């Protein structure tokens, strides 16, 4: 496995409120605003109820990814892969926090995490599953970006989506696979994403 | 949302046929701040053409870099395969963005005359690392500004692939695959253009 992957992902230890603010700032920065407040006002002004639903859907995926990496940590993994799982998982947790905060700021209620089941007994199966999940995450965010009405939220979602694409690449590198299967990443609708992840939802 | 201003529209469309370097320089002047400014009455299509030509210019640079990398002796085995993949993708991006400009009724920017330090494998990889991360940030900065749905779909599909490319190059150089942490940072035209200009011969 590439040495680069081991050193690949920087972990930043931050308090929860810092995660939220950072997420808001990341979106605010796209529009030149220096604080989170204009982002919130702008988002409230522009977002339809539909935007809350889109964010809640993205939140479900982030819960899934966070849980995947958390459970992977309990497998017997090589130190490189264990570290990758920890670091990607930490970032997914930041995404969860930011999306929950964004939903609340829009006056919505963040959905609770569903129960998940991950068929993975070893490192090989974990990495294979992680690749599928991260790739679907990229396609889901691409779809979410198109579904959002608020431009601020679109920018914020794309900022998270880019990181998911980087995650997908990191997992693919760990497996010795090509980082980008195509020159253009797909877009998936919410329906398509739900169908793709249904096997991982515990009934 | 904006009134149609014939003068601005003509100005943008005439810029779009200019050479890559001139187009990029003009974009820096013409785009001004990235904030939506109702005073700057710009036809929606012309604004989108400006954005797509900006992306096209960056793609041209990346493509040229990978072509020259493949022409050099520095890349073999899996690294060579990576360079080939990246070159192929950037060519497809160039084709798609060029077609998008045509659909918008604009003129595609010409391929800039690129200048790269090709002295070693590491120099080339560092340039690629800079351009791909720059490109990912540039797409991220523009995505909220795009008006046309079709153009937005194309930009989104390319944006995440540029991010994958960037991650691959970061990993090759033992750098973070997520250099700004859990949230990617957008870059404005004002931030990107001076860096892109470094790789364009005058």
Interface residues (C-beta under 8 A of the other chain):
Chain A: X2 X3 X4 X5 X7 X8 X9 X10 X12 X19 X22 X23 X26 X29 X30 X31 X32 X90 X91 X92 X94 X95 X98 X138 X141 X142 X145 X146 X151 X152 X154 X155 X156 X158 X159 X160 X161 X162 X163 X164 X165 X166 X167 X168 X169 X170 X172 X173 X178 X179 X180 X182 X183 X184 X185 X186 X187
Chain B: X33 X34 X35 X82 X85 X88 X89 X92 X93 X96 X136 X140 X141 X143 X144 X149 X152 X153 X154 X156 X157 X158 X159 X160 X161 X163 X164 X165 X166 X167 X168 X170 X171 X172 X173 X174 X175 X176 X177 X178 X179 X181 X182 X183 X184 X185 X186 X188
